[in-house]
Amino acid sequence: MDLTLLMYLIPSLIMFGCGVYGFLTRKNMIAIMISLELMLNSIDINFVVFNRFLFPDQYEGMFFTLFAIAIAAAETAVALAIIINVFRAVKNVDINEITKLKF
């Protein structure tokens, strides 16, 4: 059974929509970071799908996706370090409480 392009893009669109909704509605920094990762993963799915359908014999989309996943992992490590430092200073990871860090 050959799956069409739309069968891959609809779950990716749903993932991206959930990520945008979570990013805009959450106040917790960790939940916002998870929403960003969800959006990045949906974009990675799109890279692989378009590479498979447009250039089935080439692997540029796959390599670009692996590179994007590695960058996202490094971004997550840095973001977690920042969140831990904010938690040590404010004892909360709520976005509204970060204004207390300003001098």
KOLFIBA-267490 format. One line per field, with one value per residue: residue in three letters; x, y, z of N, C-alpha, C in turn. Coordinates in steps of 0.001 Angstrom, whole numbers. Layout:
N
resn = [ALA;...]
n.px = [X;...]
n.py = [Y;...]
n.pz = [Z;...]
ca.px = [X;...]
ca.py = [Y;...]
ca.pz = [Z;...]
c.px = [X;...]
c.py = [Y;...]
c.pz = [Z;...]
//
This chain:
103
resn = [MET;ASP;LEU;THR;LEU;LEU;MET;TYR;LEU;ILE;PRO;SER;LEU;ILE;MET;PHE;GLY;CYS;GLY;VAL;TYR;GLY;PHE;LEU;THR;ARG;LYS;ASN;MET;ILE;ALA;ILE;MET;ILE;SER;LEU;GLU;LEU;MET;LEU;ASN;SER;ILE;ASP;ILE;ASN;PHE;VAL;VAL;PHE;ASN;ARG;PHE;LEU;PHE;PRO;ASP;GLN;TYR;GLU;GLY;MET;PHE;PHE;THR;LEU;PHE;ALA;ILE;ALA;ILE;ALA;ALA;ALA;GLU;THR;ALA;VAL;ALA;LEU;ALA;ILE;ILE;ILE;ASN;VAL;PHE;ARG;ALA;VAL;LYS;ASN;VAL;ASP;ILE;ASN;GLU;ILE;THR;LYS;LEU;LYS;PHE]
n.px = [843;691;1473;128;1282;-193;-1023;1174;1639;-558;-534;1855;1140;-807;793;2449;546;-369;1994;2318;5;538;2852;1891;-7;969;2522;4635;8101;9321;7228;6828;9246;8994;6889;8130;9992;8219;7215;9584;10103;7924;8549;10875;9779;8460;10684;11796;9664;9168;11628;11596;9449;10018;12730;13565;15850;17907;19583;19558;17543;17239;19743;19781;17690;18743;20833;19321;18017;20203;21024;18722;18835;21138;20232;18177;19629;21043;18870;17661;19701;19606;16994;17259;19043;17439;15422;16854;17357;14827;13068;10961;9504;7850;6782;5942;7250;9862;10504;11376;14068;15253;17275]
n.py = [-1179;2089;5004;8239;11630;13352;11790;11731;14390;15427;14361;15635;18314;18439;17912;20195;22212;21592;22113;24896;25838;24983;26482;29098;29167;28185;28812;27838;27340;24915;23494;25147;24757;22044;22252;23694;21774;19875;21240;21452;18745;18106;19597;18286;15853;16732;17439;14905;13627;15242;14967;12240;12045;13921;13621;10665;9034;10313;11547;13976;15287;13528;13675;16374;16417;14800;16471;18674;17496;17002;19649;20542;18956;19983;22579;22071;21161;23486;25188;23841;24153;26925;27161;25751;27444;29741;28707;28263;30891;32170;30331;29302;28397;29868;31969;34578;35216;35706;38323;39296;38925;41087;43969]
n.pz = [0;-977;601;599;166;1743;3891;5520;6050;7434;10193;10928;10703;12693;14940;14853;15210;17818;19180;18751;20023;22677;23155;23107;25143;27572;30763;32109;31906;31190;29994;27800;26476;25808;24023;21972;21133;20147;17931;16422;15920;14294;12048;11284;10470;8193;6579;6032;4742;2453;1210;624;-1179;-3204;-3955;-4164;-4348;-3105;-134;1229;2706;4836;6088;6732;8536;10609;11388;12286;14454;16126;16652;17965;20255;21489;21907;23723;25930;26666;27197;29352;31262;31613;32625;35027;36397;36588;38196;40546;41311;41491;42489;41078;37956;36422;33796;34323;36653;36010;35579;37951;37987;36799;37255]
ca.px = [0;1489;899;249;1960;-1107;-1084;2296;1615;-1622;-28;2859;411;-1435;1869;2865;-535;-313;3164;2031;-971;1236;3790;1173;-882;1638;3309;5783;9175;9563;6148;7107;10351;8444;6115;9092;10516;7156;7204;10786;9935;6996;9307;11763;8958;8247;11919;11934;8579;9387;12787;11191;8555;10589;14025;13597;17156;18897;19420;19815;16524;17529;20912;19383;16879;19649;21520;18348;17795;21386;20948;17631;19313;22029;19383;17474;20582;21284;17634;17508;20661;19062;15823;17743;19568;16298;14749;17670;17254;13467;12341;9776;9814;6742;7255;5636;8174;11205;10747;12053;15507;15752;17783]
ca.py = [0;3305;6112;9509;12717;13927;10925;12086;15805;15729;14229;16663;19553;18345;18086;21594;22981;21361;22828;26335;26057;24858;27595;30347;29128;27740;29782;27126;27326;23546;23179;25909;24077;20825;22673;24009;20506;19269;21935;21064;17362;18088;20109;17197;14905;17329;17300;13524;13306;15909;14339;10924;12172;14729;13069;9380;8381;11135;11527;15279;15553;12700;14238;17652;16101;14378;17675;19461;16810;17256;21045;20628;18364;20964;23681;21612;21128;24875;25705;23251;24807;28247;26973;25373;28650;30596;28091;28514;32293;32629;29194;29084;28449;30559;33060;35865;35454;35988;39771;39572;38848;42351;44828]
ca.pz = [0;-1089;1359;-102;876;2726;5076;6375;6403;8400;11573;11161;10920;14013;15918;14849;15827;19268;19690;18769;21095;23951;23304;23354;26315;28802;31525;32651;30916;30725;29057;26580;25801;25226;22854;20919;20627;19350;16638;15684;15440;13155;10909;10855;9711;6869;5809;5575;3806;1170;582;100;-2327;-4284;-4366;-3443;-4378;-2418;1314;1822;3719;6003;6777;7310;9708;11685;11848;13043;15730;16961;17091;18942;21508;22110;22364;24910;27039;27079;27782;30688;32153;31933;33482;36361;37039;36939;39336;41737;41700;41754;43077;40276;36525;35774;32949;34951;37758;35512;35649;39214;37780;36308;38338]
c.px = [885;785;1119;937;1090;-1194;80;2186;537;-1161;1041;2198;-262;-385;2300;1805;-572;873;2940;1044;-302;2188;3062;373;-180;2416;4569;6858;9452;8477;6338;8223;9875;7626;7027;9678;9478;7076;8420;10682;8956;7671;10262;11002;8721;9494;12051;10888;8816;10622;12402;10350;9164;11877;14219;14966;18235;18566;19662;18812;16767;18704;20579;18536;17752;20421;20577;18061;18977;21387;19858;18046;20254;21241;18653;18396;20859;20050;17393;18482;20165;17872;16237;18301;18463;15574;15538;17514;15854;12639;11020;10181;8645;7280;7026;6609;9576;11511;11427;13568;16106;16202;17347]
c.py = [1238;4443;7414;10541;13279;13098;11171;13521;16156;15492;15281;18011;19566;18533;19542;22479;22810;22084;24322;26658;25988;26009;28882;30344;28768;28870;29157;27014;25930;23127;23925;25241;22774;21159;23036;22742;19785;19923;21544;19641;17284;18626;19038;16135;15436;17223;15906;13186;13959;15355;13011;11060;12955;14137;11712;8704;9155;11205;12875;15611;14766;13270;15574;17439;15645;15568;18535;18823;17040;18684;21209;20024;19320;22151;23302;21583;22542;25457;25129;23861;26191;28126;26587;26582;29618;30021;28309;29948;32671;31581;28922;29141;29041;31759;34416;36205;35831;37476;40154;39524;40155;43221;46251]
c.pz = [0;-350;603;784;1990;4001;6026;6869;7421;9838;11913;11435;12286;15114;16010;15497;17338;19890;19775;19880;22471;24202;23683;24652;27614;29453;32121;31575;30373;29731;27738;25790;25147;23983;21687;20308;19769;17975;15801;15144;14275;11902;10382;10061;8296;6000;5222;4522;2450;463;-55;-1160;-3482;-4848;-3694;-3419;-3631;-936;1972;2927;4991;6805;7422;8556;10871;12264;12699;14398;16670;17491;18145;20283;22231;22649;23647;26124;27560;27756;29170;31687;32558;32873;34893;37097;37419;38145;40627;42228;42171;42502;42364;38810;35746;35007;33604;36072;37294;35574;36957;39071;37279;37475;38147]
//
